[in-house]
Amino acid sequence: FMDMLAMLLWPRFKALLDHQMDSVRSAPAPALLSNGSEKFPHYVTRRYGELSASIVLLTNSASAEMLAHSLNFMRSELDALLQRMAASLSPRRRQLVFLINQLDAIIGIYAERGLGAEAGAAWQQKLDSEVNAFVEAELLERYGPLVAFVLEVEEAAEKARHDNQPQPTVQVAKVRPLVEGFAASWKQGIDQINVNVMGNFHNMKNGMEILKRTLTQLLLYYTRFLDLIKRYCNESSTLSRDMVNIPSIIAEIKKYSRTF
C-alpha cells in the first residue's frame, strides 16, 4: 500500500521540486547578496540544507532510486547558484569565504539531523577544495614572494631532474631579501592570518580548523624554503643569522590554538 501511495504522490512531488529548482536556476545571484553576507550562511543555503536533509531521512528502499536522482539534481542546481553568487564578489578571497561558509552550513545541518557522512560526501569534497584554495590565497597575500620562490625553484629542480640537467643555482642576492623580509614580518603575518580567518567564518570550529591548516601550510612552505636555500645557494651560511628557526615558528603557532 505504501509503495502504491508513493507512486501516486511522486508526480506531484517531482513537479513541486522542479518548480523550486527553476526558481533557483533563475535567481538573480548578485541581488541575493548584501555587504558582509559572505561571512554567514545564506537563507537559500539553509533552506536547501533542511529540505535535502528531510528528503534523505524520508528515503526508503522503494523510493531510493527516484529520490537519489532528485537529490543529485538539487545539489547541482544549488552548487551552480552558489558559484554565481560567489562570482559577484571580489576579491577572490571573499568568494572563497562565501563558498566555505555555505558548504560548512550544509554539512552542519546534515550532522544535526543525524545523517551519515555519505549524505554530505559531495559537499565535504567541495569544502575541502575551497579551504585548500583559501589557504593558498591567504598565504600568497601575506607571504607571496616566499611562496612564489619555493614553487619556482622546486619546479626548476624537478625539470632539471627530468631532463638530466644540472640542478639550479640560487644567488644569495635573490634570497637575502626574502629571508630578511620574513624575519621582519612573520609574527605580524601570523597574527593577521588569525584575525582574518576568525573574523570571516561563522562556525568557530571550522574557523579553527582553517586557521590550523593555514599555519601548518605556512610552516611547510618555510621548511621547504630553508631546504631549497641549503641545497641550491652556495652562500647559504651567510644568511643563517637572519633565518627564523622552525621551533620558534612552531611555538608562535601554538599560541593561537590549544588544539595544535
Secondary structure, DSSP 8 states (H G I E B T S, - for coil): -HHHHHHHHHHHHHHHHHHHHHHHHT--GGGG--TTGGGS--HHHHHHHHHHHHHHHH--TTTHHHHHHHHHHHHHHHHHHHHHHHHTSSSHHHHHHHHHHHHHHHHHHHHHTT--GGGGHHHHHHHHHHHHHHHHHHHHHHHHHHHHHHHHHHHHHHHHHHTT-------HHHHHHHHHHHHHHHHHHHHHHHHHHHHH-S-HHHHHHHHHHHHHHHHHHHHHHHHHHHHH-TTGGGGGGG---HHHHHHHHHTT-TT-
